[in-house]
Amino acid sequence: MQETAQQYAKYASNLQCPPAFLALMLRDIADTFEANSITAEKGCDCC
């Protein structure tokens, strides 16, 4: 996960996005996963 976060930080730097924009984008992605996990069956071995 840290590598992914670093990759997104690099993208933001290359695109000259403000850090707050990147944080908001990642929070929205996380919120979507959390909302979907409530309705999805928990049948994976990862958690």
C-alpha positions in Angstrom: 0.0 0.0 0.0 2.8 2.4 0.7 4.2 1.9 -2.8 0.8 2.7 -4.2 0.6 5.9 -2.1 4.1 6.9 -3.2 3.2 6.3 -6.8 0.1 8.5 -6.5 2.2 11.2 -4.8 4.6 11.1 -7.7 1.7 11.4 -10.2 0.4 14.4 -8.2 3.9 16.0 -8.3 4.2 15.4 -12.1 0.7 16.9 -12.6 1.4 19.7 -10.1 -1.7 18.9 -8.1 -2.1 20.2 -4.6 -1.6 17.6 -1.9 -5.1 18.3 -0.6 -6.6 17.2 -4.0 -4.7 13.9 -3.9 -5.8 13.3 -0.3 -9.4 13.9 -1.2 -9.2 11.6 -4.3 -7.7 8.8 -2.2 -10.3 9.3 0.6 -13.1 9.1 -2.0 -11.6 5.8 -3.3 -11.3 4.4 0.2 -14.9 5.5 1.0 -16.1 3.6 -2.0 -14.3 0.4 -1.0 -15.6 0.7 2.6 -19.2 1.3 1.4 -19.0 -1.7 -1.0 -17.5 -4.0 1.7 -20.6 -3.5 3.8 -22.9 -5.0 1.1 -20.4 -7.5 -0.3 -20.0 -11.0 1.0 -16.8 -11.5 3.0 -15.5 -14.5 1.2 -11.9 -13.6 0.6 -8.8 -14.7 2.5 -7.3 -11.2 2.6 -9.2 -9.9 5.6 
